[in-house]
Amino acid sequence: MKRRRYGYILVETITAMAILSITAVTVQRAIQVSIHARGLAQDYTTAQFLLENTVAEQTLQPRIAIGAGASGVFPPPHERFHYAWKMTRVDIPLPAMPPGLPPEQIAAAEQAFLNYMGKLRVEISWSRGGQPVTIVGETLLSPDQAWRNPLEVAP
């Protein structure tokens, strides 16, 4: 009579169960990471839309005072997102004048030259999975959109 060895079946079963468990945990983790990445991508898309909307609202104003700013929370359904914007001054150096211009034209050009622009900086922030996330957008505005108090001393 031949003796059968049943111990190998137990070892094979335990090995197969270990491999199956490791595979299941790996697949579950991959699904969890992909769900988080999808949510973050959706948040970035929404934040980009809100950033562009905030920039558009500000640039449609007739004039924005240099130094002005505001912050707050967006209305529903975007109440998770916070915004902050600030208008600052950017100095522009006088460009070199073309050679051969008459002195009166050079003087007129220098007098008409506005040596600043407005820089609008918008920051959108939110939280995803307990981690804070922020995107920033900046745009330059022409001097006629950036109001400067005539009483302030130019730097």
C-alpha positions in Angstrom: 0.0 0.0 0.0 1.3 3.4 -1.0 1.4 6.2 1.6 0.0 9.6 0.5 1.4 12.8 1.7 -1.3 15.2 2.6 1.0 17.9 4.1 1.8 19.3 0.6 -1.8 20.1 0.0 -1.9 22.2 3.2 1.3 24.1 2.2 0.0 24.7 -1.3 -3.3 26.0 0.0 -1.6 28.4 2.5 0.7 29.7 -0.2 -2.2 30.3 -2.6 -4.2 32.1 0.1 -1.2 34.3 0.9 -0.7 35.2 -2.8 -4.4 35.9 -3.2 -4.4 38.1 -0.1 -1.5 40.2 -1.2 -3.0 40.6 -4.7 -6.4 41.7 -3.2 -4.7 44.3 -0.9 -2.7 45.6 -3.9 -5.8 45.9 -6.1 -7.7 47.6 -3.3 -4.9 50.1 -2.7 -4.7 50.9 -6.4 -8.4 51.5 -6.6 -8.2 53.8 -3.5 -5.3 55.8 -5.0 -7.1 56.1 -8.4 -10.3 57.4 -6.6 -8.3 60.0 -4.7 -6.5 61.1 -7.9 -9.8 61.4 -9.8 -11.2 63.6 -7.0 -8.1 65.7 -6.9 -8.2 66.2 -10.7 -11.9 67.2 -10.4 -10.9 69.7 -7.7 -8.1 71.2 -9.8 -10.6 71.6 -12.7 -13.1 73.3 -10.5 -10.4 75.5 -8.9 -9.1 76.5 -12.3 -12.6 77.5 -13.3 -13.1 79.5 -10.1 -9.7 81.2 -10.5 -10.5 82.3 -14.1 -13.9 83.5 -13.0 -12.4 85.6 -10.1 -9.8 87.1 -12.5 -12.6 87.9 -15.0 -14.8 89.5 -12.3 -11.9 91.8 -11.3 -10.7 92.7 -14.7 -14.2 93.7 -15.8 -14.2 96.4 -13.1 -13.6 99.8 -14.5 -10.6 100.3 -12.2 -9.0 98.4 -9.4 -7.2 100.3 -6.7 -3.6 99.3 -6.2 -3.3 97.7 -2.8 -6.9 96.5 -2.9 -7.8 92.9 -2.2 -10.4 90.6 -0.8 -10.8 87.1 0.4 -13.7 84.8 1.1 -15.5 81.6 0.4 -17.3 80.7 -2.9 -21.1 80.2 -2.7 -22.6 76.7 -2.9 -21.9 74.3 -4.5 -18.2 75.4 -4.2 -18.2 76.3 -0.5 -15.1 74.1 0.0 -13.0 76.5 -2.0 -11.6 79.8 -0.6 -10.3 82.7 -2.6 -8.0 85.7 -2.0 -7.0 88.3 -4.5 -4.7 91.3 -4.3 -3.8 94.1 -6.7 -0.2 95.3 -6.5 1.9 97.7 -8.5 4.6 96.6 -10.9 7.1 99.3 -11.9 8.2 99.3 -15.6 11.5 100.9 -16.6 11.4 103.5 -19.4 12.4 101.7 -22.6 15.2 103.0 -24.8 14.0 105.5 -27.3 14.7 104.8 -31.0 17.8 106.7 -32.3 17.2 109.7 -34.4 14.0 110.9 -32.7 13.7 114.7 -32.4 14.1 115.9 -28.7 10.5 117.2 -28.6 9.1 113.7 -29.5 11.4 112.0 -26.9 10.2 114.5 -24.3 6.5 113.9 -25.2 7.0 110.1 -25.1 8.7 110.2 -21.7 6.0 112.5 -20.4 3.2 110.2 -21.7 4.9 107.0 -20.5 3.2 105.4 -17.4 5.9 103.6 -15.5 3.7 101.0 -13.8 1.1 98.3 -14.4 -1.2 96.5 -12.1 -0.5 92.8 -11.1 -3.6 90.9 -10.1 -2.8 87.8 -8.0 -5.6 85.3 -7.3 -5.2 82.4 -4.9 -7.7 79.5 -4.7 -7.3 77.0 -1.8 -9.2 74.0 -0.6 -8.6 70.7 1.3 -8.6 67.2 -0.1 -8.1 64.2 2.2 -7.0 66.5 5.0 -4.2 68.0 2.9 -4.4 71.7 2.0 -4.1 72.5 -1.8 -3.6 75.9 -3.4 -3.3 77.2 -6.9 -2.2 80.7 -7.8 -2.8 82.8 -10.9 -1.4 86.2 -11.8 -2.1 88.6 -14.6 -0.9 92.0 -15.5 -3.4 94.8 -16.1 -2.8 98.0 -18.1 -2.3 101.2 -16.2 -5.7 102.5 -17.1 -7.2 99.5 -15.2 -5.0 99.9 -12.2 -6.1 103.0 -10.2 -3.3 104.7 -8.3 -4.1 107.3 -5.7 -2.7 110.6 -7.1 -1.9 111.7 -3.5 0.4 108.8 -2.9 4.1 109.3 -3.5 5.4 107.2 -6.3 8.3 104.9 -5.2 
